[in-house]
Amino acid sequence: MSLQDDLTAVRRNLNELVRSVERLERDVARQASAAPGAPGDGAIVLVPDTPYDSSLWTDSDDEGLGSRDRRAP
């Protein structure tokens, strides 16, 4: 291949990359507008200060500490 052929191929690939990025930006913008208030669209997500209901953790094990009814090694 000559230098001119290489430059033509680089331009073609760069143009395709630009088109792909523009298409991706449009898709992301469309998804963000379809789900207003979704995280990632700039909306503030409020997390309450109230404690969680302890019944949520009734059957859970402490991660990394093993089961409650067994001793750690």
N, CA, C and O atoms as a Tripos MOL2 file, in Angstrom:
@<TRIPOS>MOLECULE
protein
  292   291    73     0     0
PROTEIN
NO_CHARGES

@<TRIPOS>ATOM
      1 N           0.8340   -1.1770    0.0000 N.3       1 MET1
      2 CA          0.0000    0.0000    0.0000 C.3       1 MET1
      3 C           0.8790    1.2420    0.0000 C.2       1 MET1
      4 O           1.9560    1.2700    0.5960 O.2       1 MET1
      5 N           0.4050    2.2270   -0.6610 N.am      2 SER2
      6 CA          1.1310    3.4870   -0.6860 C.3       2 SER2
      7 C           0.7070    4.3390    0.5090 C.2       2 SER2
      8 O          -0.2650    4.0280    1.1970 O.2       2 SER2
      9 N           1.4350    5.3910    0.7370 N.am      3 LEU3
     10 CA          1.1130    6.3080    1.8230 C.3       3 LEU3
     11 C          -0.2700    6.9200    1.6110 C.2       3 LEU3
     12 O          -1.0180    7.1080    2.5710 O.2       3 LEU3
     13 N          -0.6110    7.2270    0.3780 N.am      4 GLN4
     14 CA         -1.9220    7.8080    0.0760 C.3       4 GLN4
     15 C          -3.0380    6.8250    0.4090 C.2       4 GLN4
     16 O          -4.0740    7.2160    0.9470 O.2       4 GLN4
     17 N          -2.8300    5.5570    0.0920 N.am      5 ASP5
     18 CA         -3.8370    4.5320    0.4260 C.3       5 ASP5
     19 C          -4.0060    4.4090    1.9400 C.2       5 ASP5
     20 O          -5.1220    4.2580    2.4370 O.2       5 ASP5
     21 N          -2.8890    4.4760    2.6690 N.am      6 ASP6
     22 CA         -2.9570    4.3990    4.1250 C.3       6 ASP6
     23 C          -3.7210    5.5960    4.7020 C.2       6 ASP6
     24 O          -4.5420    5.4400    5.6060 O.2       6 ASP6
     25 N          -3.4430    6.7930    4.1690 N.am      7 LEU7
     26 CA         -4.1440    7.9860    4.6520 C.3       7 LEU7
     27 C          -5.6320    7.9110    4.3380 C.2       7 LEU7
     28 O          -6.4570    8.3160    5.1570 O.2       7 LEU7
     29 N          -5.9760    7.4070    3.1870 N.am      8 THR8
     30 CA         -7.3860    7.2500    2.8200 C.3       8 THR8
     31 C          -8.0770    6.2800    3.7710 C.2       8 THR8
     32 O          -9.2050    6.5260    4.1990 O.2       8 THR8
     33 N          -7.4100    5.1850    4.1000 N.am      9 ALA9
     34 CA         -7.9850    4.2030    5.0190 C.3       9 ALA9
     35 C          -8.1560    4.8000    6.4120 C.2       9 ALA9
     36 O          -9.1630    4.5490    7.0750 O.2       9 ALA9
     37 N          -7.1770    5.5910    6.8620 N.am     10 VAL10
     38 CA         -7.2700    6.2260    8.1780 C.3      10 VAL10
     39 C          -8.4340    7.2030    8.2050 C.2      10 VAL10
     40 O          -9.1920    7.2350    9.1750 O.2      10 VAL10
     41 N          -8.5880    8.0030    7.1510 N.am     11 ARG11
     42 CA         -9.7060    8.9570    7.0900 C.3      11 ARG11
     43 C         -11.0490    8.2280    7.1170 C.2      11 ARG11
     44 O         -11.9780    8.6450    7.8080 O.2      11 ARG11
     45 N         -11.1380    7.1500    6.3690 N.am     12 ARG12
     46 CA        -12.3790    6.3760    6.3240 C.3      12 ARG12
     47 C         -12.7030    5.8080    7.7050 C.2      12 ARG12
     48 O         -13.8460    5.8770    8.1560 O.2      12 ARG12
     49 N         -11.7030    5.2540    8.3680 N.am     13 ASN13
     50 CA        -11.9220    4.6920    9.7060 C.3      13 ASN13
     51 C         -12.2690    5.7830   10.7250 C.2      13 ASN13
     52 O         -13.1080    5.5760   11.6020 O.2      13 ASN13
     53 N         -11.6240    6.9330   10.6050 N.am     14 LEU14
     54 CA        -11.9140    8.0370   11.5110 C.3      14 LEU14
     55 C         -13.3370    8.5510   11.3030 C.2      14 LEU14
     56 O         -14.0320    8.8520   12.2730 O.2      14 LEU14
     57 N         -13.7730    8.6520   10.0590 N.am     15 ASN15
     58 CA        -15.1410    9.0750    9.7730 C.3      15 ASN15
     59 C         -16.1530    8.0770   10.3310 C.2      15 ASN15
     60 O         -17.1860    8.4710   10.8720 O.2      15 ASN15
     61 N         -15.8590    6.8110   10.2020 N.am     16 GLU16
     62 CA        -16.7510    5.7870   10.7510 C.3      16 GLU16
     63 C         -16.8000    5.8760   12.2800 C.2      16 GLU16
     64 O         -17.8610    5.7000   12.8790 O.2      16 GLU16
     65 N         -15.6600    6.1490   12.9040 N.am     17 LEU17
     66 CA        -15.6130    6.3170   14.3560 C.3      17 LEU17
     67 C         -16.4620    7.5140   14.7860 C.2      17 LEU17
     68 O         -17.2100    7.4280   15.7600 O.2      17 LEU17
     69 N         -16.3470    8.6170   14.0710 N.am     18 VAL18
     70 CA        -17.1330    9.8110   14.3990 C.3      18 VAL18
     71 C         -18.6230    9.5010   14.2760 C.2      18 VAL18
     72 O         -19.4070    9.8930   15.1400 O.2      18 VAL18
     73 N         -19.0180    8.8050   13.2150 N.am     19 ARG19
     74 CA        -20.4300    8.4440   13.0480 C.3      19 ARG19
     75 C         -20.9090    7.5290   14.1710 C.2      19 ARG19
     76 O         -22.0280    7.6750   14.6640 O.2      19 ARG19
     77 N         -20.0710    6.6000   14.5670 N.am     20 SER20
     78 CA        -20.4520    5.6850   15.6480 C.3      20 SER20
     79 C         -20.6150    6.4220   16.9680 C.2      20 SER20
     80 O         -21.5530    6.1420   17.7140 O.2      20 SER20
     81 N         -19.7310    7.3500   17.2690 N.am     21 VAL21
     82 CA        -19.8280    8.1210   18.5060 C.3      21 VAL21
     83 C         -21.0750    8.9920   18.4830 C.2      21 VAL21
     84 O         -21.7740    9.0920   19.4920 O.2      21 VAL21
     85 N         -21.3660    9.6230   17.3530 N.am     22 GLU22
     86 CA        -22.5780   10.4430   17.2450 C.3      22 GLU22
     87 C         -23.8310    9.5990   17.4410 C.2      22 GLU22
     88 O         -24.7810   10.0310   18.0940 O.2      22 GLU22
     89 N         -23.8330    8.3910   16.8740 N.am     23 ARG23
     90 CA        -24.9750    7.4900   17.0370 C.3      23 ARG23
     91 C         -25.1270    7.0810   18.4980 C.2      23 ARG23
     92 O         -26.2420    7.0210   19.0160 O.2      23 ARG23
     93 N         -24.0090    6.8020   19.1580 N.am     24 LEU24
     94 CA        -24.0370    6.4360   20.5770 C.3      24 LEU24
     95 C         -24.5490    7.5950   21.4260 C.2      24 LEU24
     96 O         -25.3450    7.3830   22.3410 O.2      24 LEU24
     97 N         -24.1070    8.8100   21.1370 N.am     25 GLU25
     98 CA        -24.5820    9.9750   21.8850 C.3      25 GLU25
     99 C         -26.0850   10.1590   21.7190 C.2      25 GLU25
    100 O         -26.7780   10.4820   22.6830 O.2      25 GLU25
    101 N         -26.5940    9.9580   20.5080 N.am     26 ARG26
    102 CA        -28.0410   10.0690   20.2830 C.3      26 ARG26
    103 C         -28.7920    9.0020   21.0600 C.2      26 ARG26
    104 O         -29.8310    9.2850   21.6580 O.2      26 ARG26
    105 N         -28.2790    7.7800   21.0580 N.am     27 ASP27
    106 CA        -28.9380    6.6910   21.7900 C.3      27 ASP27
    107 C         -28.9760    6.9760   23.2830 C.2      27 ASP27
    108 O         -29.9980    6.7530   23.9310 O.2      27 ASP27
    109 N         -27.8780    7.4640   23.8310 N.am     28 VAL28
    110 CA        -27.8220    7.7760   25.2640 C.3      28 VAL28
    111 C         -28.7860    8.9060   25.5950 C.2      28 VAL28
    112 O         -29.4910    8.8460   26.6030 O.2      28 VAL28
    113 N         -28.8220    9.9370   24.7540 N.am     29 ALA29
    114 CA        -29.7390   11.0570   24.9890 C.3      29 ALA29
    115 C         -31.1870   10.5950   24.9120 C.2      29 ALA29
    116 O         -32.0230   11.0470   25.6950 O.2      29 ALA29
    117 N         -31.4910    9.7080   23.9880 N.am     30 ARG30
    118 CA        -32.8560    9.2030   23.8440 C.3      30 ARG30
    119 C         -33.2570    8.3770   25.0590 C.2      30 ARG30
    120 O         -34.3840    8.4920   25.5400 O.2      30 ARG30
    121 N         -32.3460    7.5450   25.5620 N.am     31 GLN31
    122 CA        -32.6510    6.7340   26.7380 C.3      31 GLN31
    123 C         -32.8250    7.6100   27.9730 C.2      31 GLN31
    124 O         -33.6830    7.3350   28.8120 O.2      31 GLN31
    125 N         -32.0160    8.6650   28.0910 N.am     32 ALA32
    126 CA        -32.1340    9.5470   29.2450 C.3      32 ALA32
    127 C         -33.4500   10.3070   29.2100 C.2      32 ALA32
    128 O         -34.0560   10.5460   30.2550 O.2      32 ALA32
    129 N         -33.8970   10.6870   28.0280 N.am     33 SER33
    130 CA        -35.1600   11.4180   27.9460 C.3      33 SER33
    131 C         -36.3520   10.4840   28.1170 C.2      33 SER33
    132 O         -37.4350   10.9290   28.4960 O.2      33 SER33
    133 N         -36.1680    9.2000   27.8430 N.am     34 ALA34
    134 CA        -37.2560    8.2370   28.0000 C.3      34 ALA34
    135 C         -37.4750    7.8850   29.4620 C.2      34 ALA34
    136 O         -38.5570    7.4290   29.8330 O.2      34 ALA34
    137 N         -36.4640    8.0910   30.2940 N.am     35 ALA35
    138 CA        -36.5670    7.7340   31.7120 C.3      35 ALA35
    139 C         -36.1670    8.9310   32.5640 C.2      35 ALA35
    140 O         -35.1050    8.9130   33.1870 O.2      35 ALA35
    141 N         -37.0000    9.9740   32.6040 N.am     36 PRO36
    142 CA        -36.6340   11.1250   33.4280 C.3      36 PRO36
    143 C         -36.5800   10.7490   34.9020 C.2      36 PRO36
    144 O         -37.3930    9.9630   35.3880 O.2      36 PRO36
    145 N         -35.6290   11.3120   35.5900 N.am     37 GLY37
    146 CA        -35.4620   11.0160   37.0040 C.3      37 GLY37
    147 C         -34.5930    9.8060   37.2580 C.2      37 GLY37
    148 O         -34.3040    9.4790   38.4090 O.2      37 GLY37
    149 N         -34.1700    9.1330   36.1930 N.am     38 ALA38
    150 CA        -33.2990    7.9740   36.3600 C.3      38 ALA38
    151 C         -31.8950    8.4530   36.7140 C.2      38 ALA38
    152 O         -31.4680    9.5020   36.2320 O.2      38 ALA38
    153 N         -31.1670    7.7050   37.5470 N.am     39 PRO39
    154 CA        -29.8020    8.1060   37.8800 C.3      39 PRO39
    155 C         -28.9770    8.2420   36.6050 C.2      39 PRO39
    156 O         -29.1200    7.4470   35.6760 O.2      39 PRO39
    157 N         -28.1330    9.2300   36.5690 N.am     40 GLY40
    158 CA        -27.3040    9.4440   35.4060 C.3      40 GLY40
    159 C         -27.8030   10.5630   34.5210 C.2      40 GLY40
    160 O         -27.0880   10.9970   33.6180 O.2      40 GLY40
    161 N         -29.0180   11.0450   34.7600 N.am     41 ASP41
    162 CA        -29.5170   12.1340   33.9390 C.3      41 ASP41
    163 C         -29.3430   13.4770   34.6330 C.2      41 ASP41
    164 O         -29.9020   14.4790   34.1880 O.2      41 ASP41
    165 N         -28.5820   13.5080   35.7060 N.am     42 GLY42
    166 CA        -28.3370   14.7490   36.4150 C.3      42 GLY42
    167 C         -29.3130   14.9960   37.5500 C.2      42 GLY42
    168 O         -29.1660   15.9700   38.2880 O.2      42 GLY42
    169 N         -30.3030   14.1330   37.7030 N.am     43 ALA43
    170 CA        -31.2890   14.3060   38.7690 C.3      43 ALA43
    171 C         -30.6570   13.9260   40.1090 C.2      43 ALA43
    172 O         -29.8230   13.0240   40.1860 O.2      43 ALA43
    173 N         -31.0640   14.6220   41.1390 N.am     44 ILE44
    174 CA        -30.5760   14.3270   42.4850 C.3      44 ILE44
    175 C         -31.4270   13.2090   43.0750 C.2      44 ILE44
    176 O         -32.6570   13.2690   43.0610 O.2      44 ILE44
    177 N         -30.7500   12.1920   43.5910 N.am     45 VAL45
    178 CA        -31.4320   11.0660   44.2150 C.3      45 VAL45
    179 C         -31.3210   11.2380   45.7230 C.2      45 VAL45
    180 O         -30.2190   11.2510   46.2700 O.2      45 VAL45
    181 N         -32.4530   11.3690   46.3880 N.am     46 LEU46
    182 CA        -32.4580   11.5460   47.8410 C.3      46 LEU46
    183 C         -32.4680   10.1970   48.5390 C.2      46 LEU46
    184 O         -33.2680    9.3210   48.2110 O.2      46 LEU46
    185 N         -31.5840   10.0410   49.4940 N.am     47 VAL47
    186 CA        -31.5110    8.8220   50.2950 C.3      47 VAL47
    187 C         -31.9670    9.1930   51.6960 C.2      47 VAL47
    188 O         -31.3740   10.0750   52.3180 O.2      47 VAL47
    189 N         -33.0070    8.5440   52.2080 N.am     48 PRO48
    190 CA        -33.5250    8.9250   53.5290 C.3      48 PRO48
    191 C         -32.5430    8.5760   54.6450 C.2      48 PRO48
    192 O         -31.7530    7.6380   54.5350 O.2      48 PRO48
    193 N         -32.6170    9.3580   55.7170 N.am     49 ASP49
    194 CA        -31.7580    9.1260   56.8780 C.3      49 ASP49
    195 C         -32.3490    8.1030   57.8420 C.2      49 ASP49
    196 O         -31.6690    7.6650   58.7700 O.2      49 ASP49
    197 N         -33.5840    7.7230   57.6380 N.am     50 THR50
    198 CA        -34.2290    6.7780   58.5410 C.3      50 THR50
    199 C         -33.6080    5.3960   58.3780 C.2      50 THR50
    200 O         -33.2470    5.0100   57.2670 O.2      50 THR50
    201 N         -33.4800    4.6540   59.4580 N.am     51 PRO51
    202 CA        -32.8930    3.3150   59.3710 C.3      51 PRO51
    203 C         -33.8090    2.3590   58.6050 C.2      51 PRO51
    204 O         -35.0300    2.5160   58.5760 O.2      51 PRO51
    205 N         -33.1760    1.3720   57.9930 N.am     52 TYR52
    206 CA        -33.9430    0.3450   57.2890 C.3      52 TYR52
    207 C         -34.6800   -0.5340   58.2940 C.2      52 TYR52
    208 O         -34.2870   -0.6460   59.4560 O.2      52 TYR52
    209 N         -35.7400   -1.1440   57.8250 N.am     53 ASP53
    210 CA        -36.5020   -2.0760   58.6450 C.3      53 ASP53
    211 C         -35.6200   -3.2950   58.9260 C.2      53 ASP53
    212 O         -35.1120   -3.9140   57.9910 O.2      53 ASP53
    213 N         -35.4330   -3.6440   60.1890 N.am     54 SER54
    214 CA        -34.5360   -4.7480   60.5510 C.3      54 SER54
    215 C         -35.0380   -6.0960   60.0360 C.2      54 SER54
    216 O         -34.2600   -7.0470   59.9590 O.2      54 SER54
    217 N         -36.3150   -6.1990   59.6820 N.am     55 SER55
    218 CA        -36.8240   -7.4740   59.1530 C.3      55 SER55
    219 C         -36.2320   -7.7820   57.7790 C.2      55 SER55
    220 O         -36.3020   -8.9220   57.3180 O.2      55 SER55
    221 N         -35.6550   -6.7870   57.1270 N.am     56 LEU56
    222 CA        -34.9990   -7.0370   55.8370 C.3      56 LEU56
    223 C         -33.7950   -7.9580   55.9950 C.2      56 LEU56
    224 O         -33.4210   -8.6550   55.0520 O.2      56 LEU56
    225 N         -33.1920   -7.9680   57.1710 N.am     57 TRP57
    226 CA        -31.9510   -8.7060   57.3750 C.3      57 TRP57
    227 C         -32.1670   -9.9890   58.1850 C.2      57 TRP57
    228 O         -31.1930  -10.5840   58.6470 O.2      57 TRP57
    229 N         -33.3940  -10.4210   58.3650 N.am     58 THR58
    230 CA        -33.6960  -11.5680   59.2220 C.3      58 THR58
    231 C         -32.9330  -12.8230   58.8400 C.2      58 THR58
    232 O         -32.3290  -13.4510   59.7100 O.2      58 THR58
    233 N         -32.9370  -13.2080   57.5840 N.am     59 ASP59
    234 CA        -32.3150  -14.4650   57.1600 C.3      59 ASP59
    235 C         -30.9530  -14.2740   56.5130 C.2      59 ASP59
    236 O         -30.4690  -15.1770   55.8310 O.2      59 ASP59
    237 N         -30.3370  -13.1460   56.7060 N.am     60 SER60
    238 CA        -29.0630  -12.8850   56.0420 C.3      60 SER60
    239 C         -27.8940  -13.3000   56.9320 C.2      60 SER60
    240 O         -27.9980  -13.3330   58.1580 O.2      60 SER60
    241 N         -26.7980  -13.6090   56.2830 N.am     61 ASP61
    242 CA        -25.5560  -13.9060   56.9860 C.3      61 ASP61
    243 C         -24.6660  -12.6670   56.8970 C.2      61 ASP61
    244 O         -24.7930  -11.8750   55.9630 O.2      61 ASP61
    245 N         -23.7860  -12.5040   57.8470 N.am     62 ASP62
    246 CA        -22.8250  -11.4150   57.7720 C.3      62 ASP62
    247 C         -21.7690  -11.8100   56.7500 C.2      62 ASP62
    248 O         -21.0490  -12.7930   56.9300 O.2      62 ASP62
    249 N         -21.6880  -11.0430   55.6880 N.am     63 GLU63
    250 CA        -20.7500  -11.3840   54.6210 C.3      63 GLU63
    251 C         -19.3210  -11.3610   55.1450 C.2      63 GLU63
    252 O         -18.9040  -10.4230   55.8250 O.2      63 GLU63
    253 N         -18.5960  -12.3950   54.8200 N.am     64 GLY64
    254 CA        -17.2070  -12.4830   55.2260 C.3      64 GLY64
    255 C         -17.0050  -13.0310   56.6140 C.2      64 GLY64
    256 O         -15.8750  -13.3330   56.9960 O.2      64 GLY64
    257 N         -18.0810  -13.1700   57.3910 N.am     65 LEU65
    258 CA        -17.9460  -13.6710   58.7630 C.3      65 LEU65
    259 C         -18.5050  -15.0720   58.9190 C.2      65 LEU65
    260 O         -18.3610  -15.6770   59.9820 O.2      65 LEU65
    261 N         -19.1320  -15.5960   57.8930 N.am     66 GLY66
    262 CA        -19.6750  -16.9380   57.9620 C.3      66 GLY66
    263 C         -21.0860  -16.9290   58.5140 C.2      66 GLY66
    264 O         -21.6530  -15.8760   58.8060 O.2      66 GLY66
    265 N         -21.6330  -18.1090   58.6490 N.am     67 SER67
    266 CA        -22.9990  -18.2400   59.1430 C.3      67 SER67
    267 C         -23.0550  -17.9980   60.6350 C.2      67 SER67
    268 O         -22.0640  -18.1760   61.3440 O.2      67 SER67
    269 N         -24.2140  -17.5940   61.1030 N.am     68 ARG68
    270 CA        -24.3700  -17.2900   62.5350 C.3      68 ARG68
    271 C         -24.3220  -18.5340   63.4060 C.2      68 ARG68
    272 O         -23.9160  -18.4700   64.5660 O.2      68 ARG68
    273 N         -24.7350  -19.6710   62.8470 N.am     69 ASP69
    274 CA        -24.7830  -20.8810   63.6680 C.3      69 ASP69
    275 C         -23.5020  -21.7090   63.5940 C.2      69 ASP69
    276 O         -23.4330  -22.7930   64.1720 O.2      69 ASP69
    277 N         -22.5000  -21.2140   62.8960 N.am     70 ARG70
    278 CA        -21.2190  -21.9260   62.7970 C.3      70 ARG70
    279 C         -20.0850  -21.0230   63.2700 C.2      70 ARG70
    280 O         -20.1910  -19.7970   63.2520 O.2      70 ARG70
    281 N         -19.0030  -21.6610   63.6930 N.am     71 ARG71
    282 CA        -17.8460  -20.8900   64.1270 C.3      71 ARG71
    283 C         -16.9330  -20.6230   62.9560 C.2      71 ARG71
    284 O         -16.8420  -21.4260   62.0270 O.2      71 ARG71
    285 N         -16.2610  -19.5000   63.0050 N.am     72 ALA72
    286 CA        -15.2800  -19.1750   61.9680 C.3      72 ALA72
    287 C         -14.0830  -20.0950   62.1170 C.2      72 ALA72
    288 O         -13.7700  -20.5080   63.2340 O.2      72 ALA72
    289 N         -13.4080  -20.4270   61.0370 N.am     73 PRO73
    290 CA        -12.2490  -21.3340   61.1230 C.3      73 PRO73
    291 C         -11.0820  -20.7240   61.8630 C.2      73 PRO73
    292 O         -10.0420  -21.3670   62.0130 O.2      73 PRO73
@<TRIPOS>BOND
     1     1     2 1
     2     2     3 1
     3     3     4 2
     4     3     5 am
     5     5     6 1
     6     6     7 1
     7     7     8 2
     8     7     9 am
     9     9    10 1
    10    10    11 1
    11    11    12 2
    12    11    13 am
    13    13    14 1
    14    14    15 1
    15    15    16 2
    16    15    17 am
    17    17    18 1
    18    18    19 1
    19    19    20 2
    20    19    21 am
    21    21    22 1
    22    22    23 1
    23    23    24 2
    24    23    25 am
    25    25    26 1
    26    26    27 1
    27    27    28 2
    28    27    29 am
    29    29    30 1
    30    30    31 1
    31    31    32 2
    32    31    33 am
    33    33    34 1
    34    34    35 1
    35    35    36 2
    36    35    37 am
    37    37    38 1
    38    38    39 1
    39    39    40 2
    40    39    41 am
    41    41    42 1
    42    42    43 1
    43    43    44 2
    44    43    45 am
    45    45    46 1
    46    46    47 1
    47    47    48 2
    48    47    49 am
    49    49    50 1
    50    50    51 1
    51    51    52 2
    52    51    53 am
    53    53    54 1
    54    54    55 1
    55    55    56 2
    56    55    57 am
    57    57    58 1
    58    58    59 1
    59    59    60 2
    60    59    61 am
    61    61    62 1
    62    62    63 1
    63    63    64 2
    64    63    65 am
    65    65    66 1
    66    66    67 1
    67    67    68 2
    68    67    69 am
    69    69    70 1
    70    70    71 1
    71    71    72 2
    72    71    73 am
    73    73    74 1
    74    74    75 1
    75    75    76 2
    76    75    77 am
    77    77    78 1
    78    78    79 1
    79    79    80 2
    80    79    81 am
    81    81    82 1
    82    82    83 1
    83    83    84 2
    84    83    85 am
    85    85    86 1
    86    86    87 1
    87    87    88 2
    88    87    89 am
    89    89    90 1
    90    90    91 1
    91    91    92 2
    92    91    93 am
    93    93    94 1
    94    94    95 1
    95    95    96 2
    96    95    97 am
    97    97    98 1
    98    98    99 1
    99    99   100 2
   100    99   101 am
   101   101   102 1
   102   102   103 1
   103   103   104 2
   104   103   105 am
   105   105   106 1
   106   106   107 1
   107   107   108 2
   108   107   109 am
   109   109   110 1
   110   110   111 1
   111   111   112 2
   112   111   113 am
   113   113   114 1
   114   114   115 1
   115   115   116 2
   116   115   117 am
   117   117   118 1
   118   118   119 1
   119   119   120 2
   120   119   121 am
   121   121   122 1
   122   122   123 1
   123   123   124 2
   124   123   125 am
   125   125   126 1
   126   126   127 1
   127   127   128 2
   128   127   129 am
   129   129   130 1
   130   130   131 1
   131   131   132 2
   132   131   133 am
   133   133   134 1
   134   134   135 1
   135   135   136 2
   136   135   137 am
   137   137   138 1
   138   138   139 1
   139   139   140 2
   140   139   141 am
   141   141   142 1
   142   142   143 1
   143   143   144 2
   144   143   145 am
   145   145   146 1
   146   146   147 1
   147   147   148 2
   148   147   149 am
   149   149   150 1
   150   150   151 1
   151   151   152 2
   152   151   153 am
   153   153   154 1
   154   154   155 1
   155   155   156 2
   156   155   157 am
   157   157   158 1
   158   158   159 1
   159   159   160 2
   160   159   161 am
   161   161   162 1
   162   162   163 1
   163   163   164 2
   164   163   165 am
   165   165   166 1
   166   166   167 1
   167   167   168 2
   168   167   169 am
   169   169   170 1
   170   170   171 1
   171   171   172 2
   172   171   173 am
   173   173   174 1
   174   174   175 1
   175   175   176 2
   176   175   177 am
   177   177   178 1
   178   178   179 1
   179   179   180 2
   180   179   181 am
   181   181   182 1
   182   182   183 1
   183   183   184 2
   184   183   185 am
   185   185   186 1
   186   186   187 1
   187   187   188 2
   188   187   189 am
   189   189   190 1
   190   190   191 1
   191   191   192 2
   192   191   193 am
   193   193   194 1
   194   194   195 1
   195   195   196 2
   196   195   197 am
   197   197   198 1
   198   198   199 1
   199   199   200 2
   200   199   201 am
   201   201   202 1
   202   202   203 1
   203   203   204 2
   204   203   205 am
   205   205   206 1
   206   206   207 1
   207   207   208 2
   208   207   209 am
   209   209   210 1
   210   210   211 1
   211   211   212 2
   212   211   213 am
   213   213   214 1
   214   214   215 1
   215   215   216 2
   216   215   217 am
   217   217   218 1
   218   218   219 1
   219   219   220 2
   220   219   221 am
   221   221   222 1
   222   222   223 1
   223   223   224 2
   224   223   225 am
   225   225   226 1
   226   226   227 1
   227   227   228 2
   228   227   229 am
   229   229   230 1
   230   230   231 1
   231   231   232 2
   232   231   233 am
   233   233   234 1
   234   234   235 1
   235   235   236 2
   236   235   237 am
   237   237   238 1
   238   238   239 1
   239   239   240 2
   240   239   241 am
   241   241   242 1
   242   242   243 1
   243   243   244 2
   244   243   245 am
   245   245   246 1
   246   246   247 1
   247   247   248 2
   248   247   249 am
   249   249   250 1
   250   250   251 1
   251   251   252 2
   252   251   253 am
   253   253   254 1
   254   254   255 1
   255   255   256 2
   256   255   257 am
   257   257   258 1
   258   258   259 1
   259   259   260 2
   260   259   261 am
   261   261   262 1
   262   262   263 1
   263   263   264 2
   264   263   265 am
   265   265   266 1
   266   266   267 1
   267   267   268 2
   268   267   269 am
   269   269   270 1
   270   270   271 1
   271   271   272 2
   272   271   273 am
   273   273   274 1
   274   274   275 1
   275   275   276 2
   276   275   277 am
   277   277   278 1
   278   278   279 1
   279   279   280 2
   280   279   281 am
   281   281   282 1
   282   282   283 1
   283   283   284 2
   284   283   285 am
   285   285   286 1
   286   286   287 1
   287   287   288 2
   288   287   289 am
   289   289   290 1
   290   290   291 1
   291   291   292 2
@<TRIPOS>SUBSTRUCTURE
     1 MET1         2 RESIDUE 1 A MET
     2 SER2         6 RESIDUE 1 A SER
     3 LEU3        10 RESIDUE 1 A LEU
     4 GLN4        14 RESIDUE 1 A GLN
     5 ASP5        18 RESIDUE 1 A ASP
     6 ASP6        22 RESIDUE 1 A ASP
     7 LEU7        26 RESIDUE 1 A LEU
     8 THR8        30 RESIDUE 1 A THR
     9 ALA9        34 RESIDUE 1 A ALA
    10 VAL10       38 RESIDUE 1 A VAL
    11 ARG11       42 RESIDUE 1 A ARG
    12 ARG12       46 RESIDUE 1 A ARG
    13 ASN13       50 RESIDUE 1 A ASN
    14 LEU14       54 RESIDUE 1 A LEU
    15 ASN15       58 RESIDUE 1 A ASN
    16 GLU16       62 RESIDUE 1 A GLU
    17 LEU17       66 RESIDUE 1 A LEU
    18 VAL18       70 RESIDUE 1 A VAL
    19 ARG19       74 RESIDUE 1 A ARG
    20 SER20       78 RESIDUE 1 A SER
    21 VAL21       82 RESIDUE 1 A VAL
    22 GLU22       86 RESIDUE 1 A GLU
    23 ARG23       90 RESIDUE 1 A ARG
    24 LEU24       94 RESIDUE 1 A LEU
    25 GLU25       98 RESIDUE 1 A GLU
    26 ARG26      102 RESIDUE 1 A ARG
    27 ASP27      106 RESIDUE 1 A ASP
    28 VAL28      110 RESIDUE 1 A VAL
    29 ALA29      114 RESIDUE 1 A ALA
    30 ARG30      118 RESIDUE 1 A ARG
    31 GLN31      122 RESIDUE 1 A GLN
    32 ALA32      126 RESIDUE 1 A ALA
    33 SER33      130 RESIDUE 1 A SER
    34 ALA34      134 RESIDUE 1 A ALA
    35 ALA35      138 RESIDUE 1 A ALA
    36 PRO36      142 RESIDUE 1 A PRO
    37 GLY37      146 RESIDUE 1 A GLY
    38 ALA38      150 RESIDUE 1 A ALA
    39 PRO39      154 RESIDUE 1 A PRO
    40 GLY40      158 RESIDUE 1 A GLY
    41 ASP41      162 RESIDUE 1 A ASP
    42 GLY42      166 RESIDUE 1 A GLY
    43 ALA43      170 RESIDUE 1 A ALA
    44 ILE44      174 RESIDUE 1 A ILE
    45 VAL45      178 RESIDUE 1 A VAL
    46 LEU46      182 RESIDUE 1 A LEU
    47 VAL47      186 RESIDUE 1 A VAL
    48 PRO48      190 RESIDUE 1 A PRO
    49 ASP49      194 RESIDUE 1 A ASP
    50 THR50      198 RESIDUE 1 A THR
    51 PRO51      202 RESIDUE 1 A PRO
    52 TYR52      206 RESIDUE 1 A TYR
    53 ASP53      210 RESIDUE 1 A ASP
    54 SER54      214 RESIDUE 1 A SER
    55 SER55      218 RESIDUE 1 A SER
    56 LEU56      222 RESIDUE 1 A LEU
    57 TRP57      226 RESIDUE 1 A TRP
    58 THR58      230 RESIDUE 1 A THR
    59 ASP59      234 RESIDUE 1 A ASP
    60 SER60      238 RESIDUE 1 A SER
    61 ASP61      242 RESIDUE 1 A ASP
    62 ASP62      246 RESIDUE 1 A ASP
    63 GLU63      250 RESIDUE 1 A GLU
    64 GLY64      254 RESIDUE 1 A GLY
    65 LEU65      258 RESIDUE 1 A LEU
    66 GLY66      262 RESIDUE 1 A GLY
    67 SER67      266 RESIDUE 1 A SER
    68 ARG68      270 RESIDUE 1 A ARG
    69 ASP69      274 RESIDUE 1 A ASP
    70 ARG70      278 RESIDUE 1 A ARG
    71 ARG71      282 RESIDUE 1 A ARG
    72 ALA72      286 RESIDUE 1 A ALA
    73 PRO73      290 RESIDUE 1 A PRO
